[in-house]
Structure formats: structure tokens, C-alpha cells
Amino acid sequence: MPKRVWLYDEGTAPTLRCKEVAQFLVELAPRLEASCRSDFITHWLAAGGESPSSLAARIARIKVRDVSSPPRDFEPLAGEVDYERRRLENQNRGPFGVAYDGFRFQELLAELLARREAEAMHVAFTNRLLATWQADDGRYHLRTIILGAPCVISTSGLVEAPAKPREFYAARQALGLRNLASGVAYEALKQQFAGRFLDHDDERLTEVAKGYALQAVAYYLTGEPFCDNPRCRLYNAHWQEEMLAAQLGGELCERHRAALKEAG
């Protein structure tokens, strides 16, 4: 059973304090060793096996171009590949509005890892938006976390994937903003609902990220990443207010605290 956890921080979320997340994991699973590294892609590209240009082309191919179309290959435009190459050179680049197929992005990271350090858990934080295809309703949905090896946690997904309060969407529609997420009117709307959802560069991000990193560790150690208890840090929240309640006001339930202590 893996006892070493590597957390990878792109540095794209200024309010994410990776060392605090690592310490939190060790406190709940004392036999774990948890440490932070720089961003996953840069770290493992430096280890060899693929050129940045080749990887940029593959990343461009997994962009979600139509949320209502199932996963399929696209031949990216030269400008899209160039954009991804420049983003790899500077991980601070990249708008929040571009989504990538989460499972295929995870596969790319796994290929970079190429079974090296297979005895460890790898948890990569990224500001890329990740989405997965849902066959039952025929569309992509944004995700906070993609579990597996490696696990990928989207800091932008923590902001955008769980739904905001219903009243927020009603007010947005009344203002005629539709899906726009910028401008003076939108900023005023966010202020109206301040505190009820996570925002980009939110000081609460680290505390929320702790719970999602814990889900990754629980998945590795017990095979059970989620909990039905809405006050447990492993609760699989679908609404922002549920997420904040579990991560800011909750704690591990007794069952999962004991399971993690025993396993980790």
C-alpha cells in the first residue's frame, strides 16, 4: 500500500498553500509521508520521454469543443497547438473558460509518469477546467476531481463545477447575463451572493483543497473516496454551499477517520 504522497502545485492558484494541504493529510493518516513538488507536467517532462511540442499537440486534441458532442478526436489548429506550447512554457497562462476531457487529460499525465515512482500516490493540482462526458444526459459536465493514478484536482473546477445557489442563477437570468462570467454587472451580482460560493483567488481555497486531496488519499488507501454524510470532508458535494459546509465547517466522520488512520 503506498505511503508516500506527492502533491504537485502549478503555482496558478495564488491562494493554494500546498504545504498546508500536505500537513493536513499527514495529521489524518500519520503513517503517510506527504510532500509538494512543482507542477506535474514540468516535473515529468524534465524526466524525459516526450517533447513539449508533442505534448502540446496532444493536449490541444482533448479540448472540449462542444459540450453536447461525445468524446472524439479533432485535428487541432496550428494556433491551438502553439497556445498549448506557450502555456507549457509558462504554467500561469490559460483562461478558465477552456475545458479539457478530464479522463483523457489524466491519461496524458499517466503516460508522462510512465510507471515511475509507482509505489507513491500522485495528486496534481491544475487550473485547467476538466469535464467528463455523461451518456445519460448527452453532455459534458465540469468536475472538481478526477480520481485515479494520478489523481487530478482542478482548482478552477472547485469554483465552477459545483452549482451556485439557485437564487444566483435566477438573478443572473433577470439581469440578462446568461452564461457571461465577467463585467461590472456580473461582479456586482457576485458581491450580492458573497460568501456563498468559492471564487477564483479565494482565501478559502486551501481549506477546500484539503478535503479534495483527502478524497484522493481515501481512494488510494481504502477504495472509498466519498461519504454520504454531508458534514464529512469526504462528502461528494454538487452545490457550492454543500461543498463549503463540508470543507469549512465539517470534519471526517468517525468511520472514515478510523479507516484512514488504520490504512494510512
C-alpha positions, 0 to 999 in steps of 0.5 A: 500500500503506498505511503508516500504522497506527492502533491504537485502545485502549478503555482496558478492558484495564488491562494493554494498553500500546498504545504498546508494541504500536505500537513493536513493529510499527514495529521489524518493518516500519520503513517503517510509521508506527504510532500509538494513538488512543482507542477506535474507536467514540468516535473515529468517532462524534465524526466524525459520521454516526450517533447513539449511540442508533442505534448502540446499537440496532444493536449490541444486534441482533448479540448472540449469543443462542444459540450453536447458532442461525445468524446472524439478526436479533432485535428487541432489548429496550428494556433491551438497547438502553439497556445498549448506550447506557450502555456507549457512554457509558462504554467500561469497562462490559460483562461478558465473558460477552456475545458479539457476531457478530464479522463483523457487529460489524466491519461496524458499525465499517466503516460508522462509518469510512465510507471515511475515512482509507482509505489507513491500516490500522485495528486496534481493540482491544475487550473485547467477546467476538466469535464467528463462526458455523461451518456445519460444526459448527452453532455459534458459536465465540469468536475472538481476531481478526477480520481485515479493514478494520478489523481487530478484536482482542478482548482478552477473546477472547485469554483465552477463545477459545483452549482451556485445557489439557485437564487444566483442563477435566477438573478443572473437570468433577470439581469440578462447575463446568461452564461457571461462570467465577467463585467461590472454587472456580473461582479456586482451580482457576485458581491450580492451572493458573497460568501456563498460560493468559492471564487477564483483567488479565494482565501478559502481555497486551501481549506477546500483543497484539503478535503479534495486531496483527502478524497484522493488519499481515501481512494488510494488507501481504502477504495472509498473516496466519498461519504454520504454524510454531508458534514464529512470532508469526504462528502461528494458535494454538487452545490457550492454551499454543500461543498463549503459546509463540508470543507469549512465547517465539517470534519471526517466522520468517525468511520472514515477517520478510523479507516484512514488512520488504520490504512494510512 
